[in-house]
Amino acid sequence: MIKMTKKRNYLEISADLLRVAKEGARKSHLVYKANLNFSIIETYLKRLQETGLITVPSDDHLFKTTLKGEEYLNQYMKLTDIFTV
């Protein structure tokens, strides 16, 4: 039997990144924990920053999920719970 893997969509990847960044995370940590590569993560981080879901690194170089990002995660979890049987 062949195991089919499901590709994640933009919303799922964004949620993964925000979940990892909740306590603060360096870019390399985000790459590994969200299972992405360094070239793809740039697009996601730029979009998350533009929409105010994640903060731009300061002197400590840690990306952090904002309050708006936490609200996104809460709503995302509610929706996934509805569709999970």
A tleap script that builds the chain and sets N, CA, C and O, in Angstrom:
source leaprc.protein.ff14SB
mol = sequence {
  NMET ILE LYS MET THR LYS LYS ARG ASN TYR
  LEU GLU ILE SER ALA ASP LEU LEU ARG VAL
  ALA LYS GLU GLY ALA ARG LYS SER HIE LEU
  VAL TYR LYS ALA ASN LEU ASN PHE SER ILE
  ILE GLU THR TYR LEU LYS ARG LEU GLN GLU
  THR GLY LEU ILE THR VAL PRO SER ASP ASP
  HIE LEU PHE LYS THR THR LEU LYS GLY GLU
  GLU TYR LEU ASN GLN TYR MET LYS LEU THR
  ASP ILE PHE THR CVAL
}
set mol.1.N position { 0.841 -1.177 0.000 }
set mol.1.CA position { 0.000 0.000 0.000 }
set mol.1.C position { 0.889 1.245 0.000 }
set mol.1.O position { 1.831 1.340 0.787 }
set mol.2.N position { 0.595 2.176 -0.864 }
set mol.2.CA position { 1.352 3.415 -0.977 }
set mol.2.C position { 0.721 4.459 -0.067 }
set mol.2.O position { -0.487 4.694 -0.102 }
set mol.3.N position { 1.564 5.075 0.741 }
set mol.3.CA position { 1.074 6.124 1.630 }
set mol.3.C position { 1.119 7.455 0.883 }
set mol.3.O position { 2.179 7.886 0.427 }
set mol.4.N position { -0.020 8.091 0.767 }
set mol.4.CA position { -0.115 9.386 0.094 }
set mol.4.C position { 0.121 10.485 1.130 }
set mol.4.O position { -0.481 10.480 2.204 }
set mol.5.N position { 0.986 11.407 0.801 }
set mol.5.CA position { 1.210 12.530 1.699 }
set mol.5.C position { 0.429 13.725 1.194 }
set mol.5.O position { 0.340 13.964 -0.011 }
set mol.6.N position { -0.120 14.450 2.104 }
set mol.6.CA position { -0.915 15.626 1.762 }
set mol.6.C position { -0.031 16.858 1.844 }
set mol.6.O position { 0.656 17.078 2.842 }
set mol.7.N position { -0.053 17.648 0.801 }
set mol.7.CA position { 0.698 18.897 0.839 }
set mol.7.C position { -0.070 19.900 1.684 }
set mol.7.O position { -1.298 19.974 1.632 }
set mol.8.N position { 0.681 20.668 2.463 }
set mol.8.CA position { 0.057 21.685 3.298 }
set mol.8.C position { -0.261 22.919 2.465 }
set mol.8.O position { 0.463 23.253 1.526 }
set mol.9.N position { -1.339 23.583 2.816 }
set mol.9.CA position { -1.677 24.825 2.127 }
set mol.9.C position { -1.104 26.018 2.895 }
set mol.9.O position { -0.493 25.858 3.951 }
set mol.10.N position { -1.311 27.201 2.350 }
set mol.10.CA position { -0.770 28.430 2.927 }
set mol.10.C position { -1.223 28.631 4.372 }
set mol.10.O position { -0.427 29.025 5.225 }
set mol.11.N position { -2.501 28.362 4.645 }
set mol.11.CA position { -3.035 28.560 5.987 }
set mol.11.C position { -2.384 27.617 6.995 }
set mol.11.O position { -2.083 28.019 8.119 }
set mol.12.N position { -2.167 26.377 6.600 }
set mol.12.CA position { -1.543 25.396 7.492 }
set mol.12.C position { -0.087 25.759 7.790 }
set mol.12.O position { 0.356 25.697 8.937 }
set mol.13.N position { 0.641 26.133 6.757 }
set mol.13.CA position { 2.051 26.512 6.939 }
set mol.13.C position { 2.154 27.760 7.814 }
set mol.13.O position { 3.011 27.840 8.694 }
set mol.14.N position { 1.284 28.723 7.569 }
set mol.14.CA position { 1.283 29.942 8.383 }
set mol.14.C position { 1.013 29.612 9.844 }
set mol.14.O position { 1.668 30.152 10.736 }
set mol.15.N position { 0.060 28.733 10.091 }
set mol.15.CA position { -0.252 28.329 11.461 }
set mol.15.C position { 0.947 27.630 12.097 }
set mol.15.O position { 1.250 27.866 13.266 }
set mol.16.N position { 1.621 26.781 11.348 }
set mol.16.CA position { 2.810 26.102 11.880 }
set mol.16.C position { 3.880 27.119 12.277 }
set mol.16.O position { 4.475 27.008 13.349 }
set mol.17.N position { 4.124 28.100 11.425 }
set mol.17.CA position { 5.135 29.119 11.721 }
set mol.17.C position { 4.748 29.942 12.944 }
set mol.17.O position { 5.592 30.221 13.796 }
set mol.18.N position { 3.502 30.324 13.034 }
set mol.18.CA position { 3.043 31.115 14.177 }
set mol.18.C position { 3.109 30.314 15.472 }
set mol.18.O position { 3.427 30.861 16.528 }
set mol.19.N position { 2.812 29.033 15.393 }
set mol.19.CA position { 2.879 28.168 16.571 }
set mol.19.C position { 4.318 28.078 17.082 }
set mol.19.O position { 4.559 28.156 18.286 }
set mol.20.N position { 5.264 27.915 16.170 }
set mol.20.CA position { 6.675 27.813 16.558 }
set mol.20.C position { 7.175 29.138 17.131 }
set mol.20.O position { 7.982 29.152 18.060 }
set mol.21.N position { 6.691 30.251 16.573 }
set mol.21.CA position { 7.180 31.575 16.975 }
set mol.21.C position { 6.493 32.131 18.224 }
set mol.21.O position { 6.804 33.245 18.646 }
set mol.22.N position { 5.591 31.401 18.806 }
set mol.22.CA position { 4.866 31.909 19.980 }
set mol.22.C position { 5.799 32.352 21.099 }
set mol.22.O position { 5.580 33.398 21.709 }
set mol.23.N position { 6.809 31.586 21.367 }
set mol.23.CA position { 7.755 31.914 22.436 }
set mol.23.C position { 9.000 32.619 21.907 }
set mol.23.O position { 9.916 32.932 22.667 }
set mol.24.N position { 9.026 32.865 20.605 }
set mol.24.CA position { 10.186 33.475 19.965 }
set mol.24.C position { 11.055 32.406 19.347 }
set mol.24.O position { 11.359 31.401 19.989 }
set mol.25.N position { 11.459 32.611 18.104 }
set mol.25.CA position { 12.272 31.614 17.412 }
set mol.25.C position { 13.136 32.277 16.352 }
set mol.25.O position { 12.711 33.223 15.688 }
set mol.26.N position { 14.335 31.776 16.202 }
set mol.26.CA position { 15.213 32.223 15.125 }
set mol.26.C position { 14.725 31.625 13.812 }
set mol.26.O position { 13.967 30.655 13.798 }
set mol.27.N position { 15.170 32.216 12.717 }
set mol.27.CA position { 14.738 31.756 11.402 }
set mol.27.C position { 15.068 30.273 11.196 }
set mol.27.O position { 14.241 29.525 10.673 }
set mol.28.N position { 16.251 29.849 11.595 }
set mol.28.CA position { 16.633 28.448 11.402 }
set mol.28.C position { 15.708 27.510 12.179 }
set mol.28.O position { 15.376 26.424 11.705 }
set mol.29.N position { 15.299 27.932 13.364 }
set mol.29.CA position { 14.375 27.130 14.169 }
set mol.29.C position { 13.023 27.022 13.460 }
set mol.29.O position { 12.418 25.950 13.429 }
set mol.30.N position { 12.556 28.131 12.896 }
set mol.30.CA position { 11.298 28.116 12.152 }
set mol.30.C position { 11.384 27.169 10.958 }
set mol.30.O position { 10.452 26.411 10.689 }
set mol.31.N position { 12.503 27.219 10.250 }
set mol.31.CA position { 12.694 26.360 9.073 }
set mol.31.C position { 12.567 24.893 9.467 }
set mol.31.O position { 11.835 24.136 8.829 }
set mol.32.N position { 13.271 24.497 10.504 }
set mol.32.CA position { 13.291 23.090 10.885 }
set mol.32.C position { 11.989 22.626 11.520 }
set mol.32.O position { 11.495 21.547 11.195 }
set mol.33.N position { 11.431 23.421 12.414 }
set mol.33.CA position { 10.200 23.022 13.095 }
set mol.33.C position { 8.977 23.034 12.172 }
set mol.33.O position { 8.057 22.236 12.351 }
set mol.34.N position { 8.966 23.941 11.184 }
set mol.34.CA position { 7.840 24.016 10.253 }
set mol.34.C position { 8.090 23.194 8.990 }
set mol.34.O position { 7.260 23.172 8.081 }
set mol.35.N position { 9.232 22.523 8.942 }
set mol.35.CA position { 9.581 21.659 7.816 }
set mol.35.C position { 9.545 22.406 6.474 }
set mol.35.O position { 8.876 21.983 5.532 }
set mol.36.N position { 10.275 23.519 6.411 }
set mol.36.CA position { 10.382 24.320 5.199 }
set mol.36.C position { 11.850 24.439 4.819 }
set mol.36.O position { 12.717 23.888 5.498 }
set mol.37.N position { 12.132 25.156 3.737 }
set mol.37.CA position { 13.526 25.463 3.410 }
set mol.37.C position { 13.715 26.977 3.472 }
set mol.37.O position { 12.750 27.739 3.523 }
set mol.38.N position { 14.973 27.390 3.465 }
set mol.38.CA position { 15.272 28.807 3.673 }
set mol.38.C position { 14.747 29.708 2.555 }
set mol.38.O position { 14.423 30.868 2.810 }
set mol.39.N position { 14.658 29.205 1.336 }
set mol.39.CA position { 14.164 30.062 0.253 }
set mol.39.C position { 12.647 30.258 0.340 }
set mol.39.O position { 12.145 31.344 0.046 }
set mol.40.N position { 11.931 29.235 0.733 }
set mol.40.CA position { 10.467 29.342 0.820 }
set mol.40.C position { 10.028 30.140 2.040 }
set mol.40.O position { 9.036 30.867 1.981 }
set mol.41.N position { 10.747 30.013 3.130 }
set mol.41.CA position { 10.317 30.677 4.365 }
set mol.41.C position { 10.304 32.197 4.221 }
set mol.41.O position { 9.520 32.873 4.888 }
set mol.42.N position { 11.154 32.735 3.368 }
set mol.42.CA position { 11.201 34.192 3.166 }
set mol.42.C position { 9.843 34.734 2.729 }
set mol.42.O position { 9.398 35.773 3.218 }
set mol.43.N position { 9.193 34.035 1.815 }
set mol.43.CA position { 7.878 34.463 1.320 }
set mol.43.C position { 6.854 34.467 2.452 }
set mol.43.O position { 6.083 35.416 2.596 }
set mol.44.N position { 6.851 33.417 3.242 }
set mol.44.CA position { 5.896 33.314 4.346 }
set mol.44.C position { 6.153 34.362 5.414 }
set mol.44.O position { 5.216 35.004 5.891 }
set mol.45.N position { 7.408 34.543 5.794 }
set mol.45.CA position { 7.718 35.527 6.838 }
set mol.45.C position { 7.369 36.942 6.391 }
set mol.45.O position { 6.862 37.739 7.180 }
set mol.46.N position { 7.638 37.250 5.137 }
set mol.46.CA position { 7.310 38.575 4.619 }
set mol.46.C position { 5.805 38.825 4.707 }
set mol.46.O position { 5.368 39.891 5.139 }
set mol.47.N position { 5.029 37.840 4.297 }
set mol.47.CA position { 3.569 37.981 4.318 }
set mol.47.C position { 3.042 38.063 5.758 }
set mol.47.O position { 2.160 38.870 6.052 }
set mol.48.N position { 3.576 37.239 6.641 }
set mol.48.CA position { 3.136 37.272 8.043 }
set mol.48.C position { 3.490 38.605 8.701 }
set mol.48.O position { 2.739 39.103 9.541 }
set mol.49.N position { 4.633 39.184 8.321 }
set mol.49.CA position { 5.026 40.491 8.851 }
set mol.49.C position { 4.126 41.584 8.300 }
set mol.49.O position { 3.690 42.464 9.042 }
set mol.50.N position { 3.846 41.534 7.002 }
set mol.50.CA position { 2.995 42.557 6.365 }
set mol.50.C position { 1.590 42.573 6.961 }
set mol.50.O position { 0.965 43.628 7.065 }
set mol.51.N position { 1.102 41.408 7.347 }
set mol.51.CA position { -0.254 41.331 7.895 }
set mol.51.C position { -0.290 41.491 9.412 }
set mol.51.O position { -1.359 41.430 10.019 }
set mol.52.N position { 0.870 41.694 10.023 }
set mol.52.CA position { 0.932 41.941 11.459 }
set mol.52.C position { 0.748 40.712 12.323 }
set mol.52.O position { 0.381 40.829 13.492 }
set mol.53.N position { 0.998 39.522 11.764 }
set mol.53.CA position { 0.826 38.292 12.524 }
set mol.53.C position { 2.102 37.859 13.239 }
set mol.53.O position { 2.057 37.068 14.182 }
set mol.54.N position { 3.235 38.379 12.786 }
set mol.54.CA position { 4.517 38.034 13.387 }
set mol.54.C position { 5.375 39.291 13.412 }
set mol.54.O position { 5.272 40.132 12.520 }
set mol.55.N position { 6.221 39.422 14.428 }
set mol.55.CA position { 7.065 40.608 14.525 }
set mol.55.C position { 8.388 40.405 13.803 }
set mol.55.O position { 8.894 39.291 13.670 }
set mol.56.N position { 8.919 41.514 13.350 }
set mol.56.CA position { 10.231 41.525 12.713 }
set mol.56.C position { 11.269 41.368 13.820 }
set mol.56.O position { 11.120 41.951 14.894 }
set mol.57.N position { 12.311 40.592 13.571 }
set mol.57.CA position { 13.310 40.400 14.618 }
set mol.57.C position { 13.967 41.712 15.048 }
set mol.57.O position { 14.258 42.586 14.232 }
set mol.58.N position { 14.183 41.814 16.335 }
set mol.58.CA position { 14.910 42.969 16.866 }
set mol.58.C position { 16.349 42.541 17.116 }
set mol.58.O position { 16.870 41.682 16.403 }
set mol.59.N position { 16.978 43.108 18.086 }
set mol.59.CA position { 18.366 42.782 18.391 }
set mol.59.C position { 18.584 41.313 18.720 }
set mol.59.O position { 19.667 40.777 18.484 }
set mol.60.N position { 17.557 40.654 19.268 }
set mol.60.CA position { 17.728 39.254 19.657 }
set mol.60.C position { 17.499 38.276 18.497 }
set mol.60.O position { 17.689 37.071 18.663 }
set mol.61.N position { 17.097 38.779 17.335 }
set mol.61.CA position { 16.890 37.983 16.115 }
set mol.61.C position { 15.814 36.914 16.270 }
set mol.61.O position { 15.860 35.885 15.597 }
set mol.62.N position { 14.848 37.152 17.152 }
set mol.62.CA position { 13.769 36.191 17.345 }
set mol.62.C position { 12.481 36.690 16.707 }
set mol.62.O position { 12.047 37.815 16.953 }
set mol.63.N position { 11.880 35.845 15.888 }
set mol.63.CA position { 10.553 36.132 15.356 }
set mol.63.C position { 9.560 35.769 16.442 }
set mol.63.O position { 9.700 34.739 17.101 }
set mol.64.N position { 8.553 36.619 16.631 }
set mol.64.CA position { 7.558 36.352 17.675 }
set mol.64.C position { 6.152 36.565 17.122 }
set mol.64.O position { 5.894 37.495 16.358 }
set mol.65.N position { 5.268 35.686 17.527 }
set mol.65.CA position { 3.866 35.782 17.144 }
set mol.65.C position { 3.234 36.950 17.893 }
set mol.65.O position { 3.419 37.091 19.101 }
set mol.66.N position { 2.489 37.783 17.177 }
set mol.66.CA position { 1.813 38.927 17.784 }
set mol.66.C position { 0.458 38.485 18.361 }
set mol.66.O position { 0.055 37.333 18.199 }
set mol.67.N position { -0.224 39.395 19.024 }
set mol.67.CA position { -1.571 39.095 19.520 }
set mol.67.C position { -2.505 38.754 18.365 }
set mol.67.O position { -3.340 37.856 18.475 }
set mol.68.N position { -2.358 39.473 17.267 }
set mol.68.CA position { -3.156 39.187 16.074 }
set mol.68.C position { -2.826 37.788 15.546 }
set mol.68.O position { -3.716 37.065 15.097 }
set mol.69.N position { -1.572 37.418 15.600 }
set mol.69.CA position { -1.154 36.081 15.179 }
set mol.69.C position { -1.722 35.005 16.083 }
set mol.69.O position { -2.103 33.934 15.610 }
set mol.70.N position { -1.783 35.276 17.380 }
set mol.70.CA position { -2.370 34.321 18.312 }
set mol.70.C position { -3.867 34.149 18.047 }
set mol.70.O position { -4.404 33.049 18.176 }
set mol.71.N position { -4.533 35.243 17.675 }
set mol.71.CA position { -5.955 35.159 17.326 }
set mol.71.C position { -6.137 34.302 16.064 }
set mol.71.O position { -7.068 33.501 15.978 }
set mol.72.N position { -5.242 34.480 15.095 }
set mol.72.CA position { -5.262 33.639 13.890 }
set mol.72.C position { -5.156 32.169 14.282 }
set mol.72.O position { -5.920 31.335 13.797 }
set mol.73.N position { -4.201 31.854 15.163 }
set mol.73.CA position { -4.017 30.464 15.606 }
set mol.73.C position { -5.265 29.928 16.297 }
set mol.73.O position { -5.665 28.789 16.055 }
set mol.74.N position { -5.876 30.729 17.144 }
set mol.74.CA position { -7.098 30.303 17.840 }
set mol.74.C position { -8.213 29.992 16.852 }
set mol.74.O position { -8.879 28.963 16.963 }
set mol.75.N position { -8.413 30.878 15.890 }
set mol.75.CA position { -9.458 30.668 14.889 }
set mol.75.C position { -9.141 29.457 14.004 }
set mol.75.O position { -10.029 28.678 13.658 }
set mol.76.N position { -7.884 29.316 13.653 }
set mol.76.CA position { -7.453 28.187 12.831 }
set mol.76.C position { -7.729 26.870 13.567 }
set mol.76.O position { -8.236 25.917 12.974 }
set mol.77.N position { -7.393 26.824 14.854 }
set mol.77.CA position { -7.618 25.609 15.643 }
set mol.77.C position { -9.115 25.287 15.750 }
set mol.77.O position { -9.500 24.119 15.687 }
set mol.78.N position { -9.947 26.299 15.910 }
set mol.78.CA position { -11.393 26.072 15.973 }
set mol.78.C position { -11.897 25.455 14.678 }
set mol.78.O position { -12.699 24.522 14.692 }
set mol.79.N position { -11.416 25.989 13.553 }
set mol.79.CA position { -11.860 25.448 12.260 }
set mol.79.C position { -11.364 24.027 12.044 }
set mol.79.O position { -12.114 23.182 11.555 }
set mol.80.N position { -10.134 23.753 12.395 }
set mol.80.CA position { -9.633 22.388 12.202 }
set mol.80.C position { -10.352 21.398 13.119 }
set mol.80.O position { -10.553 20.240 12.752 }
set mol.81.N position { -10.739 21.856 14.314 }
set mol.81.CA position { -11.505 20.978 15.212 }
set mol.81.C position { -12.868 20.624 14.628 }
set mol.81.O position { -13.348 19.504 14.802 }
set mol.82.N position { -13.485 21.566 13.941 }
set mol.82.CA position { -14.798 21.320 13.329 }
set mol.82.C position { -14.690 20.235 12.269 }
set mol.82.O position { -15.574 19.385 12.164 }
set mol.83.N position { -13.619 20.251 11.481 }
set mol.83.CA position { -13.497 19.329 10.365 }
set mol.83.C position { -12.820 18.002 10.731 }
set mol.83.O position { -12.756 17.088 9.908 }
set mol.84.N position { -12.323 17.903 11.952 }
set mol.84.CA position { -11.676 16.676 12.389 }
set mol.84.C position { -12.733 15.758 12.985 }
set mol.84.O position { -13.474 16.137 13.892 }
set mol.85.N position { -12.781 14.580 12.469 }
set mol.85.CA position { -13.798 13.618 12.947 }
set mol.85.C position { -13.160 12.617 13.864 }
set mol.85.O position { -13.839 11.724 14.372 }
savepdb mol mol.pdb
quit
